Amino acid sequence: MTCKIYRQVVGEDHVILRVVGRLSGDQVDTLRSLFERESGPLTLDLRDLRLADIEAVRLLAIHESNGVKIDNCPRYIGEWIKCEREAT
């Protein structure tokens, strides 16, 4: 399965990005670009994220530290994000 990213606007400016499938390689660059385009509150819904590589986890850790809310994160990815934040 490839990665799909769905964008939903809630209210006037709150954006939810839902990531489905595997997040690696070019998809990480796509997600990075989407983060850069958003100016208001942002939530990342990872309920349907099945696999992430180290580059993806590092990106998630950075943006979570910068205020992006992460919902429905698979436990192993959440622990990995935590480890990456502590390592930097």
PDB file of N, CA, C and O in Angstrom:
ATOM      1  N   MET A   1       0.839  -1.180   0.000  1.00  0.00           N
ATOM      2  CA  MET A   1       0.000   0.000   0.000  1.00  0.00           C
ATOM      3  C   MET A   1       0.883   1.242   0.000  1.00  0.00           C
ATOM      4  O   MET A   1       1.896   1.302   0.697  1.00  0.00           O
ATOM      5  N   THR A   2       0.492   2.202  -0.772  1.00  0.00           N
ATOM      6  CA  THR A   2       1.199   3.474  -0.796  1.00  0.00           C
ATOM      7  C   THR A   2       0.620   4.396   0.264  1.00  0.00           C
ATOM      8  O   THR A   2      -0.259   4.009   1.033  1.00  0.00           O
ATOM      9  N   CYS A   3       1.114   5.588   0.289  1.00  0.00           N
ATOM     10  CA  CYS A   3       0.657   6.584   1.254  1.00  0.00           C
ATOM     11  C   CYS A   3      -0.336   7.531   0.590  1.00  0.00           C
ATOM     12  O   CYS A   3      -0.142   7.973  -0.542  1.00  0.00           O
ATOM     13  N   LYS A   4      -1.387   7.825   1.314  1.00  0.00           N
ATOM     14  CA  LYS A   4      -2.332   8.842   0.882  1.00  0.00           C
ATOM     15  C   LYS A   4      -2.498   9.825   2.026  1.00  0.00           C
ATOM     16  O   LYS A   4      -2.512   9.440   3.195  1.00  0.00           O
ATOM     17  N   ILE A   5      -2.621  11.088   1.682  1.00  0.00           N
ATOM     18  CA  ILE A   5      -2.792  12.137   2.681  1.00  0.00           C
ATOM     19  C   ILE A   5      -4.051  12.917   2.327  1.00  0.00           C
ATOM     20  O   ILE A   5      -4.166  13.481   1.240  1.00  0.00           O
ATOM     21  N   TYR A   6      -4.982  12.936   3.257  1.00  0.00           N
ATOM     22  CA  TYR A   6      -6.247  13.641   3.058  1.00  0.00           C
ATOM     23  C   TYR A   6      -6.245  14.914   3.893  1.00  0.00           C
ATOM     24  O   TYR A   6      -5.840  14.900   5.056  1.00  0.00           O
ATOM     25  N   ARG A   7      -6.693  16.004   3.304  1.00  0.00           N
ATOM     26  CA  ARG A   7      -6.730  17.295   3.995  1.00  0.00           C
ATOM     27  C   ARG A   7      -8.182  17.679   4.249  1.00  0.00           C
ATOM     28  O   ARG A   7      -9.014  17.654   3.342  1.00  0.00           O
ATOM     29  N   GLN A   8      -8.472  18.036   5.498  1.00  0.00           N
ATOM     30  CA  GLN A   8      -9.819  18.452   5.885  1.00  0.00           C
ATOM     31  C   GLN A   8      -9.710  19.759   6.667  1.00  0.00           C
ATOM     32  O   GLN A   8      -8.896  19.879   7.582  1.00  0.00           O
ATOM     33  N   VAL A   9     -10.534  20.735   6.298  1.00  0.00           N
ATOM     34  CA  VAL A   9     -10.574  22.004   7.013  1.00  0.00           C
ATOM     35  C   VAL A   9     -11.746  21.952   7.982  1.00  0.00           C
ATOM     36  O   VAL A   9     -12.874  21.635   7.605  1.00  0.00           O
ATOM     37  N   VAL A  10     -11.453  22.273   9.246  1.00  0.00           N
ATOM     38  CA  VAL A  10     -12.472  22.278  10.295  1.00  0.00           C
ATOM     39  C   VAL A  10     -12.587  23.717  10.800  1.00  0.00           C
ATOM     40  O   VAL A  10     -11.583  24.339  11.147  1.00  0.00           O
ATOM     41  N   GLY A  11     -13.787  24.229  10.838  1.00  0.00           N
ATOM     42  CA  GLY A  11     -13.947  25.623  11.250  1.00  0.00           C
ATOM     43  C   GLY A  11     -13.379  26.532  10.179  1.00  0.00           C
ATOM     44  O   GLY A  11     -13.425  26.219   8.989  1.00  0.00           O
ATOM     45  N   GLU A  12     -12.845  27.659  10.616  1.00  0.00           N
ATOM     46  CA  GLU A  12     -12.331  28.616   9.645  1.00  0.00           C
ATOM     47  C   GLU A  12     -10.914  28.317   9.170  1.00  0.00           C
ATOM     48  O   GLU A  12     -10.596  28.520   7.998  1.00  0.00           O
ATOM     49  N   ASP A  13     -10.056  27.832  10.081  1.00  0.00           N
ATOM     50  CA  ASP A  13      -8.665  27.669   9.661  1.00  0.00           C
ATOM     51  C   ASP A  13      -7.944  26.458  10.234  1.00  0.00           C
ATOM     52  O   ASP A  13      -6.743  26.299  10.012  1.00  0.00           O
ATOM     53  N   HIS A  14      -8.643  25.605  10.962  1.00  0.00           N
ATOM     54  CA  HIS A  14      -7.993  24.411  11.522  1.00  0.00           C
ATOM     55  C   HIS A  14      -7.964  23.319  10.459  1.00  0.00           C
ATOM     56  O   HIS A  14      -8.989  22.990   9.862  1.00  0.00           O
ATOM     57  N   VAL A  15      -6.785  22.766  10.232  1.00  0.00           N
ATOM     58  CA  VAL A  15      -6.608  21.746   9.199  1.00  0.00           C
ATOM     59  C   VAL A  15      -6.246  20.416   9.861  1.00  0.00           C
ATOM     60  O   VAL A  15      -5.435  20.360  10.786  1.00  0.00           O
ATOM     61  N   ILE A  16      -6.864  19.362   9.365  1.00  0.00           N
ATOM     62  CA  ILE A  16      -6.527  18.003   9.780  1.00  0.00           C
ATOM     63  C   ILE A  16      -5.967  17.287   8.563  1.00  0.00           C
ATOM     64  O   ILE A  16      -6.606  17.234   7.512  1.00  0.00           O
ATOM     65  N   LEU A  17      -4.766  16.737   8.714  1.00  0.00           N
ATOM     66  CA  LEU A  17      -4.171  15.908   7.682  1.00  0.00           C
ATOM     67  C   LEU A  17      -4.235  14.471   8.159  1.00  0.00           C
ATOM     68  O   LEU A  17      -3.693  14.139   9.213  1.00  0.00           O
ATOM     69  N   ARG A  18      -4.896  13.613   7.387  1.00  0.00           N
ATOM     70  CA  ARG A  18      -5.016  12.192   7.748  1.00  0.00           C
ATOM     71  C   ARG A  18      -4.097  11.400   6.835  1.00  0.00           C
ATOM     72  O   ARG A  18      -4.214  11.454   5.611  1.00  0.00           O
ATOM     73  N   VAL A  19      -3.177  10.662   7.452  1.00  0.00           N
ATOM     74  CA  VAL A  19      -2.192   9.883   6.706  1.00  0.00           C
ATOM     75  C   VAL A  19      -2.620   8.421   6.723  1.00  0.00           C
ATOM     76  O   VAL A  19      -2.894   7.852   7.780  1.00  0.00           O
ATOM     77  N   VAL A  20      -2.672   7.823   5.533  1.00  0.00           N
ATOM     78  CA  VAL A  20      -3.114   6.446   5.382  1.00  0.00           C
ATOM     79  C   VAL A  20      -2.022   5.645   4.677  1.00  0.00           C
ATOM     80  O   VAL A  20      -1.508   6.071   3.642  1.00  0.00           O
ATOM     81  N   GLY A  21      -1.671   4.502   5.227  1.00  0.00           N
ATOM     82  CA  GLY A  21      -0.712   3.609   4.570  1.00  0.00           C
ATOM     83  C   GLY A  21       0.687   3.706   5.127  1.00  0.00           C
ATOM     84  O   GLY A  21       0.888   3.754   6.341  1.00  0.00           O
ATOM     85  N   ARG A  22       1.664   3.736   4.218  1.00  0.00           N
ATOM     86  CA  ARG A  22       3.084   3.756   4.577  1.00  0.00           C
ATOM     87  C   ARG A  22       3.663   5.135   4.311  1.00  0.00           C
ATOM     88  O   ARG A  22       3.481   5.693   3.229  1.00  0.00           O
ATOM     89  N   LEU A  23       4.354   5.679   5.292  1.00  0.00           N
ATOM     90  CA  LEU A  23       4.950   7.003   5.162  1.00  0.00           C
ATOM     91  C   LEU A  23       6.463   6.852   5.088  1.00  0.00           C
ATOM     92  O   LEU A  23       7.125   6.598   6.095  1.00  0.00           O
ATOM     93  N   SER A  24       7.001   7.013   3.882  1.00  0.00           N
ATOM     94  CA  SER A  24       8.447   6.898   3.674  1.00  0.00           C
ATOM     95  C   SER A  24       8.820   7.581   2.363  1.00  0.00           C
ATOM     96  O   SER A  24       7.957   7.866   1.532  1.00  0.00           O
ATOM     97  N   GLY A  25      10.103   7.838   2.188  1.00  0.00           N
ATOM     98  CA  GLY A  25      10.622   8.362   0.931  1.00  0.00           C
ATOM     99  C   GLY A  25       9.955   9.638   0.457  1.00  0.00           C
ATOM    100  O   GLY A  25       9.885  10.628   1.186  1.00  0.00           O
ATOM    101  N   ASP A  26       9.464   9.603  -0.779  1.00  0.00           N
ATOM    102  CA  ASP A  26       8.856  10.787  -1.399  1.00  0.00           C
ATOM    103  C   ASP A  26       7.639  11.278  -0.628  1.00  0.00           C
ATOM    104  O   ASP A  26       7.356  12.476  -0.621  1.00  0.00           O
ATOM    105  N   GLN A  27       6.918  10.371   0.019  1.00  0.00           N
ATOM    106  CA  GLN A  27       5.734  10.778   0.777  1.00  0.00           C
ATOM    107  C   GLN A  27       6.115  11.662   1.954  1.00  0.00           C
ATOM    108  O   GLN A  27       5.340  12.537   2.342  1.00  0.00           O
ATOM    109  N   VAL A  28       7.289  11.451   2.526  1.00  0.00           N
ATOM    110  CA  VAL A  28       7.770  12.304   3.619  1.00  0.00           C
ATOM    111  C   VAL A  28       7.988  13.720   3.095  1.00  0.00           C
ATOM    112  O   VAL A  28       7.648  14.696   3.763  1.00  0.00           O
ATOM    113  N   ASP A  29       8.552  13.825   1.903  1.00  0.00           N
ATOM    114  CA  ASP A  29       8.752  15.145   1.294  1.00  0.00           C
ATOM    115  C   ASP A  29       7.414  15.818   1.015  1.00  0.00           C
ATOM    116  O   ASP A  29       7.275  17.028   1.193  1.00  0.00           O
ATOM    117  N   THR A  30       6.439  15.040   0.581  1.00  0.00           N
ATOM    118  CA  THR A  30       5.099  15.587   0.335  1.00  0.00           C
ATOM    119  C   THR A  30       4.491  16.104   1.625  1.00  0.00           C
ATOM    120  O   THR A  30       3.932  17.201   1.652  1.00  0.00           O
ATOM    121  N   LEU A  31       4.595  15.325   2.696  1.00  0.00           N
ATOM    122  CA  LEU A  31       4.049  15.752   3.983  1.00  0.00           C
ATOM    123  C   LEU A  31       4.768  17.000   4.481  1.00  0.00           C
ATOM    124  O   LEU A  31       4.131  17.907   5.017  1.00  0.00           O
ATOM    125  N   ARG A  32       6.071  17.058   4.314  1.00  0.00           N
ATOM    126  CA  ARG A  32       6.856  18.237   4.708  1.00  0.00           C
ATOM    127  C   ARG A  32       6.340  19.479   3.962  1.00  0.00           C
ATOM    128  O   ARG A  32       6.178  20.541   4.562  1.00  0.00           O
ATOM    129  N   SER A  33       6.088  19.345   2.682  1.00  0.00           N
ATOM    130  CA  SER A  33       5.550  20.458   1.884  1.00  0.00           C
ATOM    131  C   SER A  33       4.175  20.881   2.376  1.00  0.00           C
ATOM    132  O   SER A  33       3.876  22.074   2.435  1.00  0.00           O
ATOM    133  N   LEU A  34       3.341  19.919   2.727  1.00  0.00           N
ATOM    134  CA  LEU A  34       2.014  20.246   3.243  1.00  0.00           C
ATOM    135  C   LEU A  34       2.107  20.996   4.565  1.00  0.00           C
ATOM    136  O   LEU A  34       1.359  21.946   4.794  1.00  0.00           O
ATOM    137  N   PHE A  35       3.023  20.575   5.438  1.00  0.00           N
ATOM    138  CA  PHE A  35       3.236  21.285   6.703  1.00  0.00           C
ATOM    139  C   PHE A  35       3.612  22.743   6.437  1.00  0.00           C
ATOM    140  O   PHE A  35       3.108  23.650   7.099  1.00  0.00           O
ATOM    141  N   GLU A  36       4.494  22.959   5.469  1.00  0.00           N
ATOM    142  CA  GLU A  36       4.981  24.310   5.177  1.00  0.00           C
ATOM    143  C   GLU A  36       3.876  25.215   4.627  1.00  0.00           C
ATOM    144  O   GLU A  36       3.928  26.431   4.815  1.00  0.00           O
ATOM    145  N   ARG A  37       2.896  24.648   3.963  1.00  0.00           N
ATOM    146  CA  ARG A  37       1.800  25.438   3.372  1.00  0.00           C
ATOM    147  C   ARG A  37       0.780  25.904   4.396  1.00  0.00           C
ATOM    148  O   ARG A  37       0.091  26.901   4.180  1.00  0.00           O
ATOM    149  N   GLU A  38       0.680  25.189   5.509  1.00  0.00           N
ATOM    150  CA  GLU A  38      -0.357  25.506   6.497  1.00  0.00           C
ATOM    151  C   GLU A  38       0.115  26.613   7.430  1.00  0.00           C
ATOM    152  O   GLU A  38       1.262  26.619   7.877  1.00  0.00           O
ATOM    153  N   SER A  39      -0.786  27.548   7.718  1.00  0.00           N
ATOM    154  CA  SER A  39      -0.416  28.645   8.603  1.00  0.00           C
ATOM    155  C   SER A  39      -1.206  28.632   9.912  1.00  0.00           C
ATOM    156  O   SER A  39      -0.783  29.246  10.892  1.00  0.00           O
ATOM    157  N   GLY A  40      -2.331  27.951   9.940  1.00  0.00           N
ATOM    158  CA  GLY A  40      -3.160  27.909  11.142  1.00  0.00           C
ATOM    159  C   GLY A  40      -2.918  26.644  11.940  1.00  0.00           C
ATOM    160  O   GLY A  40      -1.954  25.919  11.697  1.00  0.00           O
ATOM    161  N   PRO A  41      -3.804  26.383  12.899  1.00  0.00           N
ATOM    162  CA  PRO A  41      -3.687  25.182  13.712  1.00  0.00           C
ATOM    163  C   PRO A  41      -3.737  23.921  12.842  1.00  0.00           C
ATOM    164  O   PRO A  41      -4.509  23.840  11.887  1.00  0.00           O
ATOM    165  N   LEU A  42      -2.909  22.954  13.187  1.00  0.00           N
ATOM    166  CA  LEU A  42      -2.787  21.745  12.373  1.00  0.00           C
ATOM    167  C   LEU A  42      -2.825  20.505  13.260  1.00  0.00           C
ATOM    168  O   LEU A  42      -2.148  20.434  14.285  1.00  0.00           O
ATOM    169  N   THR A  43      -3.625  19.536  12.845  1.00  0.00           N
ATOM    170  CA  THR A  43      -3.678  18.240  13.515  1.00  0.00           C
ATOM    171  C   THR A  43      -3.330  17.175  12.496  1.00  0.00           C
ATOM    172  O   THR A  43      -3.767  17.227  11.346  1.00  0.00           O
ATOM    173  N   LEU A  44      -2.546  16.220  12.927  1.00  0.00           N
ATOM    174  CA  LEU A  44      -2.180  15.092  12.093  1.00  0.00           C
ATOM    175  C   LEU A  44      -2.870  13.857  12.651  1.00  0.00           C
ATOM    176  O   LEU A  44      -2.625  13.473  13.794  1.00  0.00           O
ATOM    177  N   ASP A  45      -3.724  13.236  11.862  1.00  0.00           N
ATOM    178  CA  ASP A  45      -4.440  12.031  12.276  1.00  0.00           C
ATOM    179  C   ASP A  45      -3.728  10.822  11.692  1.00  0.00           C
ATOM    180  O   ASP A  45      -3.698  10.636  10.475  1.00  0.00           O
ATOM    181  N   LEU A  46      -3.154  10.000  12.564  1.00  0.00           N
ATOM    182  CA  LEU A  46      -2.363   8.849  12.129  1.00  0.00           C
ATOM    183  C   LEU A  46      -3.071   7.523  12.362  1.00  0.00           C
ATOM    184  O   LEU A  46      -2.422   6.477  12.388  1.00  0.00           O
ATOM    185  N   ARG A  47      -4.374   7.547  12.529  1.00  0.00           N
ATOM    186  CA  ARG A  47      -5.138   6.325  12.798  1.00  0.00           C
ATOM    187  C   ARG A  47      -4.847   5.229  11.777  1.00  0.00           C
ATOM    188  O   ARG A  47      -4.748   4.056  12.136  1.00  0.00           O
ATOM    189  N   ASP A  48      -4.710   5.603  10.512  1.00  0.00           N
ATOM    190  CA  ASP A  48      -4.539   4.609   9.453  1.00  0.00           C
ATOM    191  C   ASP A  48      -3.107   4.518   8.937  1.00  0.00           C
ATOM    192  O   ASP A  48      -2.862   3.958   7.868  1.00  0.00           O
ATOM    193  N   LEU A  49      -2.169   5.068   9.692  1.00  0.00           N
ATOM    194  CA  LEU A  49      -0.754   4.938   9.335  1.00  0.00           C
ATOM    195  C   LEU A  49      -0.287   3.546   9.742  1.00  0.00           C
ATOM    196  O   LEU A  49      -0.407   3.170  10.908  1.00  0.00           O
ATOM    197  N   ARG A  50       0.234   2.791   8.809  1.00  0.00           N
ATOM    198  CA  ARG A  50       0.643   1.411   9.071  1.00  0.00           C
ATOM    199  C   ARG A  50       2.142   1.231   9.243  1.00  0.00           C
ATOM    200  O   ARG A  50       2.588   0.329   9.953  1.00  0.00           O
ATOM    201  N   LEU A  51       2.918   2.090   8.593  1.00  0.00           N
ATOM    202  CA  LEU A  51       4.365   1.944   8.637  1.00  0.00           C
ATOM    203  C   LEU A  51       5.008   3.302   8.397  1.00  0.00           C
ATOM    204  O   LEU A  51       4.530   4.085   7.576  1.00  0.00           O
ATOM    205  N   ALA A  52       6.092   3.581   9.113  1.00  0.00           N
ATOM    206  CA  ALA A  52       6.833   4.826   8.925  1.00  0.00           C
ATOM    207  C   ALA A  52       8.319   4.509   8.987  1.00  0.00           C
ATOM    208  O   ALA A  52       8.741   3.625   9.733  1.00  0.00           O
ATOM    209  N   ASP A  53       9.109   5.232   8.204  1.00  0.00           N
ATOM    210  CA  ASP A  53      10.550   5.052   8.282  1.00  0.00           C
ATOM    211  C   ASP A  53      11.148   6.119   9.198  1.00  0.00           C
ATOM    212  O   ASP A  53      10.428   6.975   9.713  1.00  0.00           O
ATOM    213  N   ILE A  54      12.453   6.067   9.399  1.00  0.00           N
ATOM    214  CA  ILE A  54      13.117   6.971  10.332  1.00  0.00           C
ATOM    215  C   ILE A  54      12.969   8.431   9.911  1.00  0.00           C
ATOM    216  O   ILE A  54      12.805   9.305  10.763  1.00  0.00           O
ATOM    217  N   GLU A  55      13.024   8.701   8.614  1.00  0.00           N
ATOM    218  CA  GLU A  55      12.870  10.071   8.135  1.00  0.00           C
ATOM    219  C   GLU A  55      11.480  10.606   8.481  1.00  0.00           C
ATOM    220  O   GLU A  55      11.333  11.763   8.876  1.00  0.00           O
ATOM    221  N   ALA A  56      10.476   9.766   8.330  1.00  0.00           N
ATOM    222  CA  ALA A  56       9.102  10.163   8.661  1.00  0.00           C
ATOM    223  C   ALA A  56       8.965  10.445  10.149  1.00  0.00           C
ATOM    224  O   ALA A  56       8.353  11.438  10.542  1.00  0.00           O
ATOM    225  N   VAL A  57       9.527   9.582  10.967  1.00  0.00           N
ATOM    226  CA  VAL A  57       9.428   9.751  12.415  1.00  0.00           C
ATOM    227  C   VAL A  57      10.145  11.012  12.861  1.00  0.00           C
ATOM    228  O   VAL A  57       9.659  11.716  13.746  1.00  0.00           O
ATOM    229  N   ARG A  58      11.276  11.306  12.273  1.00  0.00           N
ATOM    230  CA  ARG A  58      11.993  12.535  12.620  1.00  0.00           C
ATOM    231  C   ARG A  58      11.175  13.762  12.238  1.00  0.00           C
ATOM    232  O   ARG A  58      11.126  14.734  12.992  1.00  0.00           O
ATOM    233  N   LEU A  59      10.537  13.725  11.079  1.00  0.00           N
ATOM    234  CA  LEU A  59       9.683  14.830  10.660  1.00  0.00           C
ATOM    235  C   LEU A  59       8.515  15.012  11.631  1.00  0.00           C
ATOM    236  O   LEU A  59       8.195  16.136  12.018  1.00  0.00           O
ATOM    237  N   LEU A  60       7.888  13.915  12.020  1.00  0.00           N
ATOM    238  CA  LEU A  60       6.776  13.986  12.965  1.00  0.00           C
ATOM    239  C   LEU A  60       7.231  14.544  14.307  1.00  0.00           C
ATOM    240  O   LEU A  60       6.527  15.353  14.912  1.00  0.00           O
ATOM    241  N   ALA A  61       8.391  14.125  14.776  1.00  0.00           N
ATOM    242  CA  ALA A  61       8.913  14.600  16.058  1.00  0.00           C
ATOM    243  C   ALA A  61       9.171  16.108  16.030  1.00  0.00           C
ATOM    244  O   ALA A  61       8.833  16.819  16.977  1.00  0.00           O
ATOM    245  N   ILE A  62       9.763  16.583  14.951  1.00  0.00           N
ATOM    246  CA  ILE A  62      10.051  18.014  14.824  1.00  0.00           C
ATOM    247  C   ILE A  62       8.764  18.825  14.837  1.00  0.00           C
ATOM    248  O   ILE A  62       8.654  19.818  15.557  1.00  0.00           O
ATOM    249  N   HIS A  63       7.797  18.401  14.045  1.00  0.00           N
ATOM    250  CA  HIS A  63       6.568  19.184  13.926  1.00  0.00           C
ATOM    251  C   HIS A  63       5.696  19.074  15.175  1.00  0.00           C
ATOM    252  O   HIS A  63       4.985  20.019  15.516  1.00  0.00           O
ATOM    253  N   GLU A  64       5.742  17.944  15.850  1.00  0.00           N
ATOM    254  CA  GLU A  64       5.010  17.848  17.114  1.00  0.00           C
ATOM    255  C   GLU A  64       5.616  18.817  18.126  1.00  0.00           C
ATOM    256  O   GLU A  64       4.885  19.476  18.866  1.00  0.00           O
ATOM    257  N   SER A  65       6.920  18.906  18.162  1.00  0.00           N
ATOM    258  CA  SER A  65       7.593  19.848  19.062  1.00  0.00           C
ATOM    259  C   SER A  65       7.259  21.292  18.717  1.00  0.00           C
ATOM    260  O   SER A  65       7.297  22.166  19.582  1.00  0.00           O
ATOM    261  N   ASN A  66       6.930  21.543  17.444  1.00  0.00           N
ATOM    262  CA  ASN A  66       6.591  22.892  16.992  1.00  0.00           C
ATOM    263  C   ASN A  66       5.101  23.183  17.050  1.00  0.00           C
ATOM    264  O   ASN A  66       4.653  24.203  16.527  1.00  0.00           O
ATOM    265  N   GLY A  67       4.325  22.303  17.678  1.00  0.00           N
ATOM    266  CA  GLY A  67       2.920  22.604  17.906  1.00  0.00           C
ATOM    267  C   GLY A  67       1.898  21.831  17.100  1.00  0.00           C
ATOM    268  O   GLY A  67       0.698  22.000  17.316  1.00  0.00           O
ATOM    269  N   VAL A  68       2.334  20.990  16.181  1.00  0.00           N
ATOM    270  CA  VAL A  68       1.378  20.170  15.442  1.00  0.00           C
ATOM    271  C   VAL A  68       0.841  19.105  16.393  1.00  0.00           C
ATOM    272  O   VAL A  68       1.609  18.399  17.047  1.00  0.00           O
ATOM    273  N   LYS A  69      -0.477  18.997  16.462  1.00  0.00           N
ATOM    274  CA  LYS A  69      -1.104  17.996  17.313  1.00  0.00           C
ATOM    275  C   LYS A  69      -1.172  16.682  16.550  1.00  0.00           C
ATOM    276  O   LYS A  69      -1.590  16.651  15.393  1.00  0.00           O
ATOM    277  N   ILE A  70      -0.760  15.600  17.199  1.00  0.00           N
ATOM    278  CA  ILE A  70      -0.821  14.280  16.585  1.00  0.00           C
ATOM    279  C   ILE A  70      -1.877  13.463  17.312  1.00  0.00           C
ATOM    280  O   ILE A  70      -1.782  13.229  18.516  1.00  0.00           O
ATOM    281  N   ASP A  71      -2.897  13.029  16.553  1.00  0.00           N
ATOM    282  CA  ASP A  71      -3.985  12.217  17.099  1.00  0.00           C
ATOM    283  C   ASP A  71      -3.897  10.790  16.568  1.00  0.00           C
ATOM    284  O   ASP A  71      -3.400  10.545  15.469  1.00  0.00           O
ATOM    285  N   ASN A  72      -4.387   9.866  17.372  1.00  0.00           N
ATOM    286  CA  ASN A  72      -4.542   8.464  16.965  1.00  0.00           C
ATOM    287  C   ASN A  72      -3.245   7.836  16.465  1.00  0.00           C
ATOM    288  O   ASN A  72      -3.241   7.073  15.499  1.00  0.00           O
ATOM    289  N   CYS A  73      -2.167   8.162  17.125  1.00  0.00           N
ATOM    290  CA  CYS A  73      -0.853   7.662  16.721  1.00  0.00           C
ATOM    291  C   CYS A  73      -0.677   6.215  17.169  1.00  0.00           C
ATOM    292  O   CYS A  73      -0.897   5.901  18.338  1.00  0.00           O
ATOM    293  N   PRO A  74      -0.280   5.323  16.244  1.00  0.00           N
ATOM    294  CA  PRO A  74       0.022   3.959  16.658  1.00  0.00           C
ATOM    295  C   PRO A  74       1.091   3.976  17.753  1.00  0.00           C
ATOM    296  O   PRO A  74       2.022   4.781  17.713  1.00  0.00           O
ATOM    297  N   ARG A  75       0.948   3.097  18.712  1.00  0.00           N
ATOM    298  CA  ARG A  75       1.820   3.112  19.892  1.00  0.00           C
ATOM    299  C   ARG A  75       3.307   3.053  19.540  1.00  0.00           C
ATOM    300  O   ARG A  75       4.103   3.818  20.084  1.00  0.00           O
ATOM    301  N   TYR A  76       3.686   2.147  18.632  1.00  0.00           N
ATOM    302  CA  TYR A  76       5.110   2.010  18.332  1.00  0.00           C
ATOM    303  C   TYR A  76       5.668   3.276  17.677  1.00  0.00           C
ATOM    304  O   TYR A  76       6.823   3.631  17.911  1.00  0.00           O
ATOM    305  N   ILE A  77       4.872   3.952  16.872  1.00  0.00           N
ATOM    306  CA  ILE A  77       5.329   5.187  16.246  1.00  0.00           C
ATOM    307  C   ILE A  77       5.423   6.298  17.294  1.00  0.00           C
ATOM    308  O   ILE A  77       6.356   7.101  17.266  1.00  0.00           O
ATOM    309  N   GLY A  78       4.471   6.345  18.205  1.00  0.00           N
ATOM    310  CA  GLY A  78       4.517   7.329  19.290  1.00  0.00           C
ATOM    311  C   GLY A  78       5.759   7.175  20.154  1.00  0.00           C
ATOM    312  O   GLY A  78       6.396   8.161  20.525  1.00  0.00           O
ATOM    313  N   GLU A  79       6.099   5.929  20.471  1.00  0.00           N
ATOM    314  CA  GLU A  79       7.307   5.672  21.265  1.00  0.00           C
ATOM    315  C   GLU A  79       8.561   6.062  20.489  1.00  0.00           C
ATOM    316  O   GLU A  79       9.513   6.597  21.058  1.00  0.00           O
ATOM    317  N   TRP A  80       8.554   5.795  19.207  1.00  0.00           N
ATOM    318  CA  TRP A  80       9.696   6.123  18.358  1.00  0.00           C
ATOM    319  C   TRP A  80       9.849   7.643  18.261  1.00  0.00           C
ATOM    320  O   TRP A  80      10.967   8.156  18.315  1.00  0.00           O
ATOM    321  N   ILE A  81       8.740   8.363  18.117  1.00  0.00           N
ATOM    322  CA  ILE A  81       8.777   9.830  18.098  1.00  0.00           C
ATOM    323  C   ILE A  81       9.377  10.353  19.407  1.00  0.00           C
ATOM    324  O   ILE A  81      10.225  11.245  19.398  1.00  0.00           O
ATOM    325  N   LYS A  82       8.933   9.796  20.512  1.00  0.00           N
ATOM    326  CA  LYS A  82       9.442  10.197  21.819  1.00  0.00           C
ATOM    327  C   LYS A  82      10.956   9.996  21.902  1.00  0.00           C
ATOM    328  O   LYS A  82      11.677  10.870  22.384  1.00  0.00           O
ATOM    329  N   CYS A  83      11.430   8.853  21.434  1.00  0.00           N
ATOM    330  CA  CYS A  83      12.874   8.573  21.447  1.00  0.00           C
ATOM    331  C   CYS A  83      13.636   9.564  20.576  1.00  0.00           C
ATOM    332  O   CYS A  83      14.715  10.021  20.953  1.00  0.00           O
ATOM    333  N   GLU A  84      13.084   9.894  19.420  1.00  0.00           N
ATOM    334  CA  GLU A  84      13.746  10.849  18.525  1.00  0.00           C
ATOM    335  C   GLU A  84      13.810  12.237  19.151  1.00  0.00           C
ATOM    336  O   GLU A  84      14.830  12.918  19.034  1.00  0.00           O
ATOM    337  N   ARG A  85      12.736  12.669  19.813  1.00  0.00           N
ATOM    338  CA  ARG A  85      12.738  13.974  20.477  1.00  0.00           C
ATOM    339  C   ARG A  85      13.791  14.012  21.578  1.00  0.00           C
ATOM    340  O   ARG A  85      14.499  15.007  21.733  1.00  0.00           O
ATOM    341  N   GLU A  86      13.891  12.939  22.334  1.00  0.00           N
ATOM    342  CA  GLU A  86      14.871  12.889  23.429  1.00  0.00           C
ATOM    343  C   GLU A  86      16.298  12.849  22.900  1.00  0.00           C
ATOM    344  O   GLU A  86      17.215  13.324  23.569  1.00  0.00           O
ATOM    345  N   ALA A  87      16.500  12.294  21.719  1.00  0.00           N
ATOM    346  CA  ALA A  87      17.835  12.182  21.147  1.00  0.00           C
ATOM    347  C   ALA A  87      18.346  13.510  20.587  1.00  0.00           C
ATOM    348  O   ALA A  87      19.552  13.692  20.418  1.00  0.00           O
ATOM    349  N   THR A  88      17.428  14.438  20.299  1.00  0.00           N
ATOM    350  CA  THR A  88      17.873  15.713  19.707  1.00  0.00           C
ATOM    351  C   THR A  88      17.920  16.829  20.714  1.00  0.00           C
ATOM    352  O   THR A  88      18.274  17.957  20.370  1.00  0.00           O
TER     353      THR A  88
END
